[in-house]
Amino acid sequence: MKDKFFKFYANLPLNLRKEIVLDLGSDQGGPITWEVAYREINADTQLGKVILEKLIGLKFIPLDENK
């Protein structure tokens, strides 16, 4: 699923990467921009796993269900 995120992120316009995409609340990291999401997911942190899960759950990251 990380590869789907990286492909999506690569096609995201540069000016949108600084936009807040998630707010996990102050106890889980607060507001998350696309750039922060990329760094956390790329570093394979626990927060990155939470972020990826949430983005997929919100259908922000398109998954090809047929494969």
C-alpha positions as MATLAB code, in Angstrom:
seq = 'MKDKFFKFYANLPLNLRKEIVLDLGSDQGGPITWEVAYREINADTQLGKVILEKLIGLKFIPLDENK';
ca = [
       0.000    0.000    0.000;
       2.970    2.307    0.548;
       3.745    2.132   -3.161;
       0.240    3.443   -3.944;
       0.832    6.367   -1.588;
       4.214    7.167   -3.171;
       2.716    7.073   -6.664;
      -0.126    9.368   -5.553;
       2.287   11.726   -3.783;
       4.558   11.933   -6.842;
       1.608   13.209   -8.883;
       0.471   15.694   -6.239;
       1.123   19.324   -7.262;
       3.970   20.875   -5.270;
       1.817   23.667   -3.844;
      -0.625   21.118   -2.355;
       2.065   19.184   -0.472;
       2.096   21.817    2.276;
      -1.673   21.520    2.779;
      -3.045   19.795    5.876;
      -4.570   16.470    4.910;
      -5.337   14.974    8.328;
      -5.770   16.154   11.891;
      -4.950   13.316   14.232;
      -5.472   15.386   17.356;
      -2.806   16.651   19.720;
      -2.289   13.223   21.336;
      -1.406   11.550   17.999;
       0.614   14.185   16.187;
      -1.781   17.014   15.390;
      -2.277   18.345   11.868;
      -0.526   16.329    9.157;
       0.487   17.806    5.801;
       1.198   15.712    2.719;
       4.933   16.395    3.288;
       4.800   15.117    6.864;
       2.792   12.101    5.708;
       5.456   11.347    3.106;
       8.317   11.593    5.610;
       6.584    9.426    8.206;
       5.430    6.776    5.737;
       8.836    6.693    4.025;
      10.597    6.280    7.398;
       8.182    3.448    8.245;
       7.316    4.946   11.648;
       4.333    3.983   13.754;
       2.832    7.404   13.001;
       3.387    6.729    9.292;
       1.408    3.508    9.574;
      -1.455    5.371   11.265;
      -1.381    8.100    8.610;
      -1.396    5.594    5.741;
      -4.277    3.680    7.327;
      -6.316    6.878    7.727;
      -5.612    8.096    4.169;
      -6.690    4.751    2.742;
      -9.760    4.660    5.006;
     -10.762    8.125    3.798;
     -10.186    6.962    0.202;
      -7.605    9.714   -0.368;
      -5.236    7.072   -1.727;
      -6.871    5.215   -4.618;
      -6.406    1.460   -4.417;
      -6.962   -0.734   -7.422;
      -9.349   -3.302   -5.967;
      -8.999   -5.628   -8.991;
      -5.341   -6.535   -8.323;
];
